[in-house]
């Protein structure tokens, strides 16, 4: 049985904004501060983000109203 591995899913800018609910400028600021996954250069004028990294970032965000450990 032959197994096939799919390439990692890439989200384009509009998809990242839609999934996160953040504006592109906010994503850019977070990325520049090292607080958001880095982009991947797809072509000369094209970038994207690994979907798994964006999903992991979302999963690590604190829920609103969640108790903060002291």
C-alpha positions in Angstrom: 0.0 0.0 0.0 1.4 3.3 -1.1 1.0 6.3 1.3 0.9 9.8 0.0 1.7 12.8 2.0 0.0 16.0 1.2 1.9 19.3 1.3 1.1 21.5 4.3 -2.0 23.6 3.8 -1.3 27.3 3.2 -3.6 30.1 4.1 -3.5 33.3 2.1 -3.9 36.7 3.6 -7.7 37.0 3.4 -8.0 33.5 4.8 -5.8 34.3 7.8 -7.8 37.5 8.5 -11.1 35.5 8.2 -9.9 32.6 10.5 -8.4 34.8 13.2 -10.8 37.7 13.0 -7.9 40.1 13.0 -7.1 42.9 10.5 -4.1 42.5 8.2 -2.3 45.4 10.0 -2.8 43.7 13.4 -1.4 40.4 12.0 1.5 42.3 10.6 2.3 43.9 13.9 2.0 40.7 15.9 4.2 38.9 13.3 6.8 41.7 13.5 6.8 41.4 17.3 7.3 37.6 17.1 3.8 36.9 18.5 2.3 35.4 15.3 3.5 32.7 13.0 5.8 33.8 10.3 4.7 34.0 6.7 6.0 31.8 3.9 7.2 33.2 0.6 5.2 31.4 -2.2 6.4 33.4 -5.2 7.9 36.8 -5.9 4.8 38.7 -4.9 2.9 36.0 -2.9 3.0 34.9 0.7 0.9 32.6 2.9 0.9 31.1 6.4 1.0 27.4 7.3 -2.6 26.5 8.4 -1.3 24.2 11.2 0.8 27.1 12.7 -2.2 29.5 12.6 -4.4 26.8 14.2 -1.8 26.2 16.9 -1.6 29.9 17.6 -5.4 30.2 17.9 -5.4 27.2 20.2 -2.9 28.8 22.5 -4.8 32.1 22.9 -6.5 32.6 26.3 -10.3 32.4 26.2 -12.2 35.6 27.2 -13.3 35.3 30.8 -11.0 32.4 31.6 -9.4 32.4 35.0 -5.7 33.5 34.9 -3.3 31.3 36.9 -1.3 33.3 39.4 
